[in-house]
Structure formats: structure tokens, C-alpha cells
């Protein structure tokens, strides 16, 4: 649905206009004709990639006329065999199960469509290479989700995915290393700044504390303190220090729980930050 609005006065000239043009860019006349708007869009996150067929049960031809009894019987048999070929094979059952799990992960972790598509792509590549054989489908799918989050620079940790999927962290990390090595994935380094917002939100800290934490983190980056440290643990110590500056005091145990790290790790990174002579840095 759309509307036509005057660019000068803003009056709505026409409304509730049904858009019939394609929703994608076209570079030739053939693409406009061949690519219609009907049906679901193609998606790697669906077991059939959104291109499956379905034989209707109406028993009516294209002209609206009812089919005769012989044709109806033939269509009934075709419909039964079509259903059996799609659902009852072991490969189809496994594909249904895997992508149903992916849909559940998308809802539980609030993953974007881009991350979901990337996860499905990694899972399908692993299936083509035979990496799923002899391994749990849920474990490979969880590892693919973590790899997609890392590639899209989304701060979802192994602990987050392990808690949601009820799979041990060690198992997910083992499958993750397998995918990275066998599929030659290029995983970027985690940016600690992206972890600050996640930890601060879980700890119910204000925007002022978030900004203070980001300023402290930038100071730590310029002094080369972040190198070699776990980004999530370093971000947790920065958030803890920023909460002390703004007066929104949280305990190290609370920050560690929000970040998914140990309290000892937060304490050690906090000591590294205190060695920066923070009194000489202006945080605004």
C-alpha cells in the first residue's frame, strides 16, 4: 500500500495505492517481467530455500472449471507422492529439524535477518563438505550461529548461545574451530566497544555511564592495554570503572555476570586500567 502526496503543500492526493512493481532493483526489461511479486522471497534459512511447490487441493483448473473424476484421482496420487518425497525422506527430516532450530535461535537471540541468512549459508557449506556427518546437528548449527555473529560483529558470546541451545561451551567452541578451519572463514576481531552496550544494558546502567565507559576504553586503546585481552572481559572492567566514576555503583560480581566472565577476570583487568594514571585523562 502507498499514497501520493503533494511535494509543495503536503496534501494527500491519493491513498491506499497497491504497489505492483518489483521490490528489488532491475537492470533490464526481462528482469521486470520474469521476477514477479508472488510467493515468499528466496531464503537460505528455509529448508527448501523458499522455492518449493505445492499441489492445491481445490481440484479446479485455471479456467475455474471442476476437474473430472479421473483427473481428480490422478492429482490425488500426485499430491500424495509429492508430500512423501518432501517430508518422509531422512534428509528432508534433518533439514526441517535444522532450520526449525535456526528459527528458534533467531527468536531467542533476537538475531537479524542478515545473521540468520549467514548462519544458514555456513551450515549449508558445512553440509556440502560433509562436516555434519557423525556430529550433532544442533552443535554444528550453534557453532555456525556463533561464527555468523562474529562475522557480522554482533556481541553474542559462546555462553549466550550455549545457554539458549543447552549445549556445552566446549562442544560449541570445538565445532566452531572446525568450521573456521575447514571452511576458511575470515573472522574479524571483536570490538570491545560493541560489548559495552550489551553489558551496560544487562546491568541497567544509564547512557551517561555507557559514554564514560567508551571514553575510558578509547584511552586504553591508545595506550595499548587492550591488545591480547579478551574483549568481553576488558569491556566489563571498563563498565565497572565507569560506574564508579558516575556513581551508579555495581559490584564486580554483577558486571561479571552480565558479561559472562568470572569476577577474578574483571578484577585483573580493572587493575590494568588503574595503572593508566586515569587522573591525567579528561573524561568530560
N, C-alpha and C positions, 0 to 999 in steps of 0.2 A: 504494500500500500504506500502511496505517496501523495503529494499535493503540489500545486503550482502557486507560487507566491510572487507578488509584485515586488521587484527589487527596489522600487522607489518609496512606496508608502507602506509596504508590508502586508497589504490585504491579501487574504487567501482567495484566489480566483477559482480554483477547483481542488477538491479534496477526495480522498479515498480512491485514488487512481491505482489501478492494478498494473504493476510493472511487469512487462512481458519480455524484456530484453535479458540476455545472459548476465549473470552476476560476476563474470570474470572478464578480463581483457581479451579481446580478439584482434588478431593481426591480419586476418583475411576474411573474405566473404564466406568461404567454405566453413570456417570455424563457427561463424554465427549461425549457419544453417544446421550443421551437424551436431552442435553441442546444445542440447535443449535444457530446460529448467526442471524437467520432471524427475522425480525419484530422489533418493538420498545421494549426497555427494560421495565420491570415492574416498575411502579412508583405509589406511593400513591397520587401524585399530579395530577393524571388524574382521571376523573370521573369513568372510567372503569378499573383503575389501569393498563392499557396497555394490557389487556388480552381479549379485545373484538374481536368478529368475524365479518366478512364481506362476504356476498354472492356476488361474482363477477357478472358483467353484460355481460360477453363475450359469455355465452351460449355455451361453448366449454368444452368437458370433458378432463380428464387427458391425453388422447392419442392425443389430438388435433382435434378430430372429432366433428363436429357440432351436437348439440342435436336435436332430432326430435321435432315436434310442440307440442305434448302432454307434453313432459318433460319440454319444454320451458315455457309453461303455468303454470305448477306446480312450477317451480323455480321462476317465476314472482310473484305468490301468496305468496310463502315462503319469498321472498325478501321484499314484502310489509309488511307482518306481522312482520317480523324481525325488520324492520325500526320503525314500530309503537310501538313495545314493548320496544325499546330502547329510543326513543325520546319523545313520546307523553304522557307517564305517568308523574304524578306530581312529583314523587320522582326523576325521571331522569332529569326533567327540573330544579329542585332545585340543583341537583348535578352538572349539566352543569354550572349553574349560579355561584355556589360557587367556582368551580375550574377555571372558566374563570376569576373571580375576583382575585383568588390567582395568576394566571399567570400574570395579570396586575400589582399586587403588586410586584411580583418578578422583573418585568422590571423597575417599577418606583423607587423602593427602592434599586435596584441592589443587590438583595438577592442571596446568593449562592444556589446551588442545595441541599446542606445538610440542610439549613434553610428551604427551600421550602418543602422538604420531612418531616421535623419535624413539620412544620405548618400543613401539610395535615394529619399527624398522630394524632396530638392533636385535629384537627377538627373532624376527624372520631371517635375518642374516645368520644368526646362530643356528637356526633350524636347518638352513641350507648347508652349513658347514658340518652338520652332524654333531654339534656340541650338546644338544639336548638329550641325545641317546644315552641312557644309563644314569641320567640325573633327574632330579625332581623339577617338574615344570615350574612350580611356584618359586623355587630357589633361583632358577635362571631368569624368570620374569622380574623378581625383586632386584636382582643384580642389574638387569637391563634398565629398570626404572632408576636405580641409583646412578648408573652411567649416563642416562639421559639428563638427569638433574644436574650432574657435574658438567656436562657439555653445555647445557643451557644456563649454567651459573645460577642455579636455584639452590638455596641453602637447606637441602634436606639431607640429614646425616644417615649413616648406617643404622644408628639406634632408632631413628624415627621410622624408617622403613621396616626394620626388624620388629618393632613394637606393633606396627599395623598388620604385618603379614604373619606374625607369630613364628618367625624364623630366626635362628640364632645369628648373631652378628658375624661370627666366624664363618658360617656357611655362606652368607651373602658376600663377604669380602673375598672368599675363595673363588666363588663363581664370577665375581667382578673382575678379579685379576685374570681369570681365564678368558673372559670376553675381551678385555683390553689387549691381551697378548695375541689371541687368535684372530681377532677382527681388526687389529691395528688401529684402535680408537685413539684419537688425539684429544686427551682430556686436559683442559686448562686448569691452572692453579685456582684454588678457591680464594675469592676476595674477602678478607675479614670484614670489610665494611658492610657487605651483604648479610653477614651473620649478626651484626649489631642490632638491626631492626627486629630480627626474629627473637633474639634473647631478651631485648627490652620489652617487646610486646608480651612475651610469656611472663615477664616479671612485673607487668603493669607499671612501667616507668613512663614518664612524660616525654614529650617531644624535646624539651629542653635538655633532658639527660641524654637522649639519643645524639643530639647535635654536639654536646660536650664530649661524648664518647668518640664520635667521629674525629673531632679536633685532636683528641689525645692520640688516637690511632695514627693520624697523619704525622704527628710529631714522632711517634715510634717508628714509622716507615722511613722518615728522613734520617733517623739516627741508626737505621739498620738493625733494629731489635726484633722485627717480625720474621726475618729470614730464618728458616729452619724450624719454625714453631708451628704447632697445629693451629690453623686459622680460627677454628671454633673456640679453642681454649684461650687463645690470645684475645679474641673478641670478648669472651666472658670476663677476663680480668680487666679489660678496658671499660666495660659496662659497670663493673663493680667499683672501679676507681671514680668513674664519672658520677655514680650515685652518691659517693661520699662528698664530692665537690658540690652537688646540687642540693644536698640534704635529704634526698629520697633514699635513705639508707636501706640497703638489702644485705642480708648475710651472704657470706661466701657459699654456704650450702644452698641457698635459694638460687643464686646465679648459676652455680654448678649444675643444679637440677634442670634449670631452664635450658642450659647449653648442652646437656647430655655428657658432661665430663665430670671428673672427680674433683672434690673440694681441694685436694692437695695440688692438683694441676693449676687451679685458679690461684692458689696462694703463691706458687712458684712464679707464675707469670706476673703476678702483682708485684713481687719483689723485684723482678726485672724492670718493671715500669718505674718503681720508686728510685731506681738508680739513674734515671734520666735527668735528675735535677729539675723536676717539674715546676718548681717555683720560678725558674727563669723563663718559662714558656708562658705566653699570654694566650689564654683560652677564651677571652672575650667575656 
